[in-house]
């Protein structure tokens, strides 16, 4: 067996990726410094990697020149780089929109005759179309609402939480179906949706509050029946779409009873910490339900924008922990933002894998992009997670197999070089993990 080992480091914030080639030899009974791979132990199947096409991302994309646009989408969606295969798109405005917008704000428009995709056509569709052209096929799309139209809510506005009024529950379900139909009628491949982004959070931006019981009942009484009526029940519906610390409680409420067969899985974010055990418990209790990370980013309100390496390491640590506990799909937040981490209509600035300096007219690649590449380029849709053991928690490891190829990722957040023997099927190879590095090994059997 042969191993190709790719290691990326950032010294002085300068990216360096080196490629090494190794040959496995017979295992001589090494006991120490081992990482074991067990292809006979199989877990979840990967569905893919992607990011969000928001109003803000589309707006910043519109500022790029043609060559910059081409390079960006080829980096994300081309066959030779990050190889994204799906995107998340907000239904109407979210915090990462230049301003509030709704496809239909007319309370009297009972049949959605005034429903308009004009805003979506302005910024979101140009980026989506370019992404699909680079990908060479239709991308899988997940839609997520942040808030119903203001008139449907108890607080009369898109921001600051509020709840969906009882009288508008059926109309809101119909509105969501209309949104899906608009995309599908234009030829886009909408395959997934979440019921509500961050249903527990009263945010200063577009938001709407549900308890787990309220989300369950809305799905059972309104959303699922509407999807069936509109022949949209092939859509994979995901619950929660919020942080991991309370994910189990929502799963226990909605993955049981009448709604068990109405939902495909649980979407989650990362903003409240690791909580990898929550995913593990959900997977153990509900093995047929999918786990999908629907959003992650570095919030400038919590983390230093110039802490480039640690921010990238945070991504890899979370991705490995999620993958090792059942995650099947990874969806990053904004594909592209400006140098401030926006635009954002409430000033909630965040990092992104690529930033565009609007003054210097330069696209900047962050360390985050380099770290995500070590996963998304090598772990292909259809890959199966395999068993793994490691001798030290200073190395964070995950491993996958597809056909005759095994790919494994090794994260070293320490400042020291760490040696290890990689053992597979009674063969072994000696490797080293560079200080503050991420590496991917590809084994062809």
VMD Tcl script that draws the C-alpha trace (Angstrom):
set ca {
  {0.00 0.00 0.00}
  {1.10 3.55 -0.72}
  {0.43 6.68 1.31}
  {0.45 10.29 0.12}
  {0.63 12.67 3.08}
  {-0.23 16.38 2.72}
  {0.75 18.73 5.56}
  {-0.22 22.41 5.81}
  {1.43 24.91 8.15}
  {1.20 28.68 8.45}
  {4.48 30.32 9.44}
  {4.25 34.08 9.72}
  {0.74 33.57 8.35}
  {2.24 32.26 5.12}
  {0.71 29.01 3.91}
  {2.95 26.07 3.09}
  {1.62 22.68 2.00}
  {4.07 19.86 1.45}
  {3.46 16.45 -0.09}
  {5.21 13.27 1.06}
  {5.07 9.72 -0.25}
  {5.44 6.67 1.96}
  {5.21 2.90 1.59}
  {3.76 0.65 4.27}
  {5.94 -2.13 5.67}
  {5.08 -5.19 7.75}
  {3.93 -4.41 11.28}
  {6.74 -5.37 13.66}
  {4.60 -5.24 16.77}
  {4.87 -1.56 17.62}
  {2.95 -0.77 20.80}
  {3.70 2.89 21.42}
  {2.92 6.03 19.43}
  {0.28 4.23 17.37}
  {-2.67 5.46 15.37}
  {-4.74 2.46 14.26}
  {-7.18 2.42 11.36}
  {-9.93 -0.22 11.24}
  {-11.80 -0.30 7.89}
  {-13.92 -3.21 9.10}
  {-15.56 -0.90 11.67}
  {-17.94 1.36 9.74}
  {-20.10 4.29 10.80}
  {-21.92 7.09 8.98}
  {-21.80 7.95 5.28}
  {-20.68 11.44 4.26}
  {-23.06 13.50 2.11}
  {-20.81 16.48 1.50}
  {-19.37 19.88 2.33}
  {-20.52 23.37 1.46}
  {-21.21 26.94 2.54}
  {-23.87 29.63 2.55}
  {-24.92 31.84 -0.34}
  {-26.28 34.79 1.62}
  {-27.40 38.20 0.42}
  {-24.15 39.63 1.82}
  {-21.96 37.00 0.15}
  {-23.73 37.64 -3.15}
  {-23.35 41.39 -2.79}
  {-19.59 41.15 -2.13}
  {-19.30 38.69 -5.04}
  {-20.86 41.34 -7.30}
  {-17.94 43.67 -6.45}
  {-15.29 41.26 -7.76}
  {-13.90 41.50 -11.27}
  {-14.48 38.60 -13.66}
  {-11.19 36.84 -12.98}
  {-11.69 37.09 -9.22}
  {-15.20 35.70 -9.53}
  {-14.00 32.77 -11.60}
  {-11.16 31.94 -9.22}
  {-13.43 32.10 -6.16}
  {-16.09 29.72 -7.46}
  {-13.49 27.36 -8.92}
  {-11.72 27.25 -5.56}
  {-14.94 26.34 -3.77}
  {-16.80 24.23 -6.33}
  {-14.24 23.09 -8.89}
  {-12.98 19.52 -9.00}
  {-9.41 20.36 -8.02}
  {-9.76 22.34 -4.81}
  {-12.34 22.42 -2.00}
  {-14.92 20.45 -4.02}
  {-18.04 21.78 -2.29}
  {-21.22 20.05 -3.44}
  {-24.00 21.85 -1.56}
  {-25.05 25.29 -0.32}
  {-27.35 26.79 2.28}
  {-29.54 29.75 1.32}
  {-31.65 31.92 3.67}
  {-35.34 32.26 2.87}
  {-35.71 36.07 2.90}
  {-33.29 38.26 4.83}
  {-31.03 37.23 7.70}
  {-28.36 39.15 9.62}
  {-26.02 38.70 6.65}
  {-28.22 40.76 4.37}
  {-27.64 44.36 3.42}
  {-31.15 45.16 4.58}
  {-34.44 43.49 5.40}
  {-36.33 41.94 2.50}
  {-39.26 39.56 2.03}
  {-40.54 37.83 -1.08}
  {-44.09 38.85 -0.16}
  {-44.94 41.37 2.56}
  {-48.58 41.85 1.57}
  {-50.92 40.48 4.21}
  {-53.85 40.70 1.78}
  {-52.10 38.73 -0.98}
  {-53.83 35.45 -0.21}
  {-52.55 33.56 -3.28}
  {-49.03 35.04 -3.25}
  {-49.69 36.82 -6.54}
  {-47.15 39.48 -5.52}
  {-44.51 36.93 -4.48}
  {-41.22 38.21 -5.93}
  {-37.70 36.83 -6.19}
  {-36.33 40.20 -7.31}
  {-33.98 40.46 -4.34}
  {-32.84 36.84 -4.70}
  {-32.18 37.48 -8.39}
  {-30.03 40.50 -7.57}
  {-27.35 38.94 -5.37}
  {-27.98 35.29 -4.54}
  {-28.70 33.76 -7.94}
  {-25.63 35.18 -9.76}
  {-23.33 33.57 -7.20}
  {-25.37 30.35 -7.17}
  {-25.36 30.14 -10.97}
  {-21.60 30.68 -11.13}
  {-21.08 28.04 -8.44}
  {-23.14 25.50 -10.38}
  {-21.29 26.31 -13.60}
  {-17.99 25.64 -11.87}
  {-19.32 22.48 -10.21}
  {-20.58 21.22 -13.56}
  {-23.93 20.02 -12.23}
  {-26.76 21.06 -9.95}
  {-25.73 21.69 -6.36}
  {-27.81 20.36 -3.50}
  {-29.50 23.32 -1.82}
  {-30.72 23.63 1.76}
  {-33.12 26.48 2.52}
  {-33.51 28.03 5.98}
  {-35.90 30.74 7.24}
  {-34.78 33.29 9.83}
  {-38.16 34.95 10.30}
  {-41.67 34.96 8.85}
  {-42.84 38.25 7.32}
  {-43.28 40.88 10.03}
  {-47.08 40.90 9.84}
  {-47.19 37.20 10.79}
  {-45.35 37.74 14.09}
  {-46.42 38.66 17.59}
  {-43.91 41.51 17.79}
  {-44.71 42.92 14.34}
  {-41.08 42.97 13.14}
  {-38.47 40.63 11.68}
  {-35.94 41.29 14.44}
  {-35.90 40.58 18.19}
  {-37.47 37.15 18.23}
  {-41.22 37.20 18.60}
  {-43.38 34.23 17.72}
  {-45.45 33.13 14.77}
  {-49.06 34.17 15.32}
  {-51.53 31.30 15.59}
  {-53.66 32.77 12.81}
  {-50.75 32.67 10.34}
  {-49.37 29.18 10.90}
  {-51.00 27.71 7.82}
  {-50.04 30.73 5.71}
  {-46.43 30.52 6.87}
  {-46.30 26.85 5.87}
  {-47.70 27.79 2.46}
  {-45.14 30.61 2.18}
  {-42.29 28.16 2.78}
  {-43.68 25.83 0.11}
  {-43.96 28.75 -2.30}
  {-40.29 29.54 -1.70}
  {-39.22 25.98 -2.47}
  {-41.40 25.89 -5.58}
  {-39.88 29.12 -6.88}
  {-36.39 27.65 -6.72}
  {-37.46 24.32 -8.18}
  {-39.44 25.94 -10.98}
  {-36.23 27.71 -11.97}
  {-34.39 24.40 -12.13}
  {-32.53 24.51 -8.81}
  {-32.08 21.31 -6.81}
  {-33.58 22.09 -3.39}
  {-33.22 18.89 -1.39}
  {-33.19 20.05 2.23}
  {-34.66 22.67 4.53}
  {-34.57 23.56 8.19}
  {-37.76 24.67 9.88}
  {-36.28 27.68 11.65}
  {-32.81 29.10 12.15}
  {-31.85 29.30 15.84}
  {-35.37 28.92 17.28}
  {-34.18 29.53 20.85}
  {-32.40 32.85 20.26}
  {-33.98 36.29 20.56}
  {-31.55 38.06 18.23}
  {-31.25 41.75 17.31}
  {-31.55 40.53 13.71}
  {-34.13 38.40 11.88}
  {-35.35 35.73 14.32}
  {-38.40 33.82 15.53}
  {-38.85 31.78 18.69}
  {-40.17 28.24 19.10}
  {-40.03 25.71 21.91}
  {-39.33 22.15 20.89}
  {-43.02 21.34 21.42}
  {-44.06 24.27 19.25}
  {-41.67 23.21 16.48}
  {-42.97 19.65 16.69}
  {-46.59 20.78 16.51}
  {-45.96 23.18 13.61}
  {-44.33 20.38 11.64}
  {-47.13 17.93 12.44}
  {-50.12 20.23 11.95}
  {-48.95 22.64 9.26}
  {-45.58 22.22 7.56}
  {-45.61 18.51 6.77}
  {-49.23 18.56 5.51}
  {-48.38 21.56 3.30}
  {-45.30 19.82 1.89}
  {-47.40 16.75 1.10}
  {-50.14 18.84 -0.51}
  {-47.59 20.61 -2.73}
  {-45.82 17.33 -3.59}
  {-42.70 18.56 -1.81}
  {-42.46 15.84 0.82}
  {-39.29 14.52 -0.83}
  {-37.58 17.48 0.85}
  {-35.40 16.42 3.79}
  {-36.65 18.41 6.79}
  {-34.18 19.17 9.59}
  {-35.09 20.34 13.08}
  {-33.35 22.57 15.64}
  {-30.74 24.41 13.49}
  {-29.10 25.78 16.62}
  {-26.26 24.99 19.03}
  {-25.41 21.53 20.30}
  {-25.99 22.06 24.03}
  {-29.75 21.37 23.80}
  {-29.84 19.30 20.64}
  {-30.68 16.06 22.44}
  {-33.82 17.49 24.04}
  {-35.18 18.62 20.67}
  {-34.35 15.26 19.12}
  {-36.17 13.40 21.89}
  {-39.25 15.58 21.42}
  {-39.49 15.53 17.61}
  {-37.84 12.24 16.60}
  {-40.56 10.32 18.45}
  {-44.31 10.01 18.02}
  {-46.15 11.29 14.96}
  {-43.33 13.50 13.72}
  {-40.69 10.76 13.73}
  {-41.20 9.95 10.05}
  {-41.73 13.58 9.01}
  {-38.16 14.72 9.62}
  {-34.84 13.52 8.21}
  {-32.50 14.73 10.89}
  {-31.13 17.45 13.11}
  {-29.14 20.51 12.01}
  {-26.79 22.15 14.47}
  {-24.39 25.08 14.97}
  {-21.24 25.34 17.08}
  {-21.51 28.63 18.98}
  {-22.03 27.20 22.49}
  {-19.00 24.89 22.52}
  {-18.04 21.33 21.62}
  {-20.85 19.19 23.08}
  {-19.77 16.34 20.81}
  {-21.35 13.91 23.25}
  {-24.77 15.35 22.36}
  {-24.32 14.18 18.78}
  {-23.14 10.80 20.00}
  {-26.24 10.36 22.17}
  {-28.58 11.44 19.37}
  {-26.94 9.00 16.98}
  {-27.19 6.21 19.54}
  {-30.87 6.84 20.28}
  {-31.90 7.66 16.72}
  {-29.44 5.88 14.39}
  {-31.54 6.51 11.27}
  {-31.60 10.29 11.69}
  {-29.02 12.45 9.96}
  {-26.75 14.99 11.66}
  {-25.88 18.10 9.66}
  {-23.81 21.10 10.70}
  {-25.74 23.97 9.13}
  {-23.66 26.94 10.28}
  {-20.26 27.81 11.76}
  {-18.16 30.96 11.68}
  {-15.74 33.00 13.76}
  {-17.70 35.80 15.42}
  {-15.61 38.95 15.71}
  {-17.61 39.89 18.82}
  {-16.08 36.87 20.60}
  {-12.79 36.08 18.86}
  {-9.93 38.20 17.53}
  {-10.14 38.68 13.78}
  {-6.34 38.50 13.45}
  {-5.92 35.28 15.43}
  {-5.73 33.53 12.10}
  {-4.24 30.19 13.06}
  {-6.33 29.59 16.18}
  {-9.49 30.42 14.27}
  {-8.62 27.83 11.63}
  {-7.73 25.30 14.31}
  {-11.11 25.90 15.92}
  {-12.74 24.85 12.66}
  {-10.71 21.65 12.33}
  {-11.22 20.70 15.99}
  {-14.98 21.08 15.64}
  {-15.12 19.28 12.31}
  {-13.18 16.29 13.63}
  {-15.27 16.13 16.81}
  {-18.51 16.34 14.85}
  {-17.40 13.79 12.26}
  {-16.29 11.37 14.95}
  {-19.74 11.58 16.52}
  {-21.96 11.11 13.50}
  {-22.01 14.29 11.38}
  {-22.71 13.55 7.72}
  {-22.82 17.04 6.20}
  {-20.81 20.22 6.85}
  {-22.16 23.62 5.82}
  {-19.96 26.60 6.62}
  {-21.52 30.06 6.93}
  {-20.83 32.86 4.39}
  {-18.75 31.89 1.36}
  {-17.44 35.44 1.04}
  {-17.52 38.70 3.03}
  {-15.80 42.08 2.89}
  {-12.74 43.11 4.90}
  {-14.92 44.18 7.84}
  {-16.65 40.80 8.01}
  {-19.86 42.08 6.47}
  {-21.95 43.68 5.22}
  {-24.39 42.89 8.00}
  {-27.47 45.00 8.61}
  {-27.03 44.88 12.41}
  {-23.22 44.96 12.59}
  {-22.79 41.28 13.51}
  {-19.44 41.00 11.72}
  {-17.81 37.58 11.26}
  {-14.95 35.85 9.49}
  {-15.23 33.83 6.29}
  {-12.82 31.62 4.34}
  {-12.47 34.41 1.77}
  {-12.65 38.16 2.37}
  {-12.65 40.92 -0.23}
  {-10.79 44.13 0.55}
  {-13.10 46.68 -1.04}
  {-10.41 49.38 -0.94}
  {-7.48 47.41 -2.34}
  {-9.75 45.26 -4.56}
  {-8.01 42.09 -3.40}
  {-9.54 38.73 -2.43}
  {-7.88 37.38 0.70}
  {-7.82 33.66 1.52}
  {-7.96 32.98 5.25}
  {-6.31 30.08 7.05}
  {-9.82 28.68 7.51}
  {-10.04 27.89 3.80}
  {-6.77 25.99 3.93}
  {-7.93 23.94 6.89}
  {-11.36 23.10 5.43}
  {-9.60 21.93 2.24}
  {-7.99 19.11 4.20}
  {-11.48 17.70 4.77}
  {-13.61 18.68 1.80}
  {-11.07 17.88 -0.92}
  {-10.35 14.37 0.30}
  {-13.49 13.12 2.09}
  {-15.85 12.61 -0.81}
  {-19.63 12.15 -0.74}
  {-20.31 8.48 -0.16}
  {-17.22 7.97 2.00}
  {-17.81 5.90 5.15}
  {-16.24 6.75 8.48}
  {-14.08 3.91 9.76}
  {-12.76 2.90 13.15}
  {-9.69 4.60 14.60}
  {-7.67 4.66 17.82}
  {-4.84 7.05 18.78}
  {-2.24 7.02 21.49}
  {-2.55 10.68 22.48}
  {-5.27 13.33 22.55}
  {-2.69 15.83 21.32}
  {-3.43 14.46 17.87}
  {-7.05 14.80 16.72}
  {-7.87 12.25 14.03}
  {-10.76 11.14 11.81}
  {-10.74 8.60 8.98}
  {-12.93 7.60 6.02}
  {-12.98 5.04 3.24}
  {-14.50 5.11 -0.23}
  {-13.90 2.11 -2.47}
  {-10.15 1.37 -2.38}
  {-9.10 4.71 -0.89}
  {-8.76 5.67 2.78}
  {-8.42 9.33 3.77}
  {-7.52 10.42 7.30}
  {-7.06 13.87 8.82}
  {-4.59 14.67 11.62}
  {-4.76 17.95 13.55}
  {-1.88 19.02 15.79}
  {-2.65 22.18 17.77}
  {0.48 21.91 19.91}
  {3.76 23.72 19.32}
  {5.74 20.49 19.10}
  {6.42 17.84 16.51}
  {4.61 14.61 17.35}
  {5.75 11.27 15.87}
  {3.38 8.38 15.27}
  {3.14 5.02 13.58}
  {0.11 4.57 11.35}
  {-1.06 0.95 11.47}
  {-3.44 -0.67 8.99}
  {-4.08 -4.35 8.21}
  {-0.86 -5.67 9.78}
  {1.22 -3.02 8.04}
  {2.74 0.13 9.43}
  {4.32 3.41 8.38}
  {6.27 5.97 10.43}
  {5.06 9.58 10.23}
  {5.46 12.91 12.00}
  {2.89 15.60 12.72}
  {4.41 19.06 12.36}
  {3.82 21.66 15.10}
  {0.57 23.61 14.65}
  {-0.32 21.73 11.50}
  {-3.13 19.94 9.77}
  {-2.49 16.97 7.50}
  {-4.44 14.57 5.33}
  {-3.19 11.16 4.36}
  {-4.53 9.25 1.37}
  {-3.98 5.49 1.26}
  {-4.57 3.61 -1.97}
  {-5.01 -0.09 -1.33}
}
mol new
graphics top color blue
foreach p $ca { graphics top sphere $p radius 0.5 }
foreach p [lrange $ca 0 end-1] q [lrange $ca 1 end] { graphics top cylinder $p $q radius 0.2 }
display resetview
